[in-house]
């Protein structure tokens, strides 16, 4: 009986927040200046070529309302 109660509480609390994930690997792979890698450890790498992945949990409610009204031209 405990597991369904805990699972439902987790699902309800998960609906109150959002998780944002950022990853710049595709931008680094697409940059032709980042094709050459440093050959020695400790060599500097351009800031544009550094791979970074991060996540952020937020419980703020800063979303914008969605307008579902259709204009006359869309009908």
C-alpha positions as CSV (number, residue, x, y, z in Angstrom):
1,X,0.0,0.0,0.0
2,X,2.9,2.3,0.6
3,X,4.4,2.1,-2.8
4,X,1.3,3.4,-4.7
5,X,0.9,6.3,-2.3
6,X,4.6,7.2,-2.6
7,X,4.5,6.9,-6.4
8,X,1.4,9.1,-6.6
9,X,2.9,11.7,-4.3
10,X,6.1,11.8,-6.5
11,X,4.0,12.2,-9.7
12,X,2.0,15.0,-8.2
13,X,5.1,16.9,-7.0
14,X,6.8,16.4,-10.4
15,X,4.0,18.2,-12.0
16,X,4.8,21.3,-10.0
17,X,8.3,21.8,-11.4
18,X,10.3,21.8,-14.5
19,X,13.7,20.6,-15.5
20,X,15.8,22.4,-18.1
21,X,18.7,20.5,-19.8
22,X,21.4,22.3,-21.8
23,X,24.0,20.6,-24.0
24,X,26.3,22.4,-26.5
25,X,27.8,19.2,-28.0
26,X,26.1,19.7,-31.3
27,X,27.3,23.3,-31.6
28,X,30.9,22.2,-30.9
29,X,30.7,19.3,-33.4
30,X,29.4,21.8,-36.1
31,X,32.1,24.4,-35.5
32,X,35.0,23.8,-38.0
33,X,37.5,25.5,-35.7
34,X,36.9,22.8,-33.1
35,X,38.0,19.9,-35.3
36,X,41.6,19.9,-34.1
37,X,42.2,18.8,-30.6
38,X,45.1,19.8,-28.3
39,X,47.9,17.2,-28.6
40,X,49.3,17.8,-25.1
41,X,47.5,17.7,-21.8
42,X,47.1,21.1,-20.3
43,X,47.0,22.9,-23.7
44,X,44.4,25.6,-23.7
45,X,41.1,25.0,-25.6
46,X,39.0,27.8,-27.0
47,X,36.0,28.6,-24.9
48,X,33.8,28.0,-28.0
49,X,35.1,24.4,-28.2
50,X,34.5,23.4,-24.6
51,X,31.7,20.9,-24.2
52,X,29.3,21.7,-21.4
53,X,26.1,19.9,-20.2
54,X,24.0,21.1,-17.4
55,X,20.6,20.8,-15.9
56,X,18.5,23.0,-13.7
57,X,15.4,22.1,-11.6
58,X,12.9,24.9,-11.2
59,X,9.7,25.2,-9.3
60,X,8.9,28.7,-10.5
61,X,5.8,29.4,-12.4
62,X,6.9,31.9,-15.0
63,X,5.2,30.4,-18.0
64,X,3.3,32.5,-20.5
65,X,-0.3,31.8,-21.1
66,X,-1.1,30.1,-24.4
67,X,-3.5,31.8,-26.7
68,X,-5.8,29.2,-28.4
69,X,-7.9,31.8,-30.2
70,X,-8.0,31.4,-34.0
71,X,-8.2,34.4,-36.3
72,X,-10.7,34.6,-39.1
73,X,-8.0,33.8,-41.6
74,X,-7.1,30.5,-39.9
75,X,-10.7,29.1,-40.0
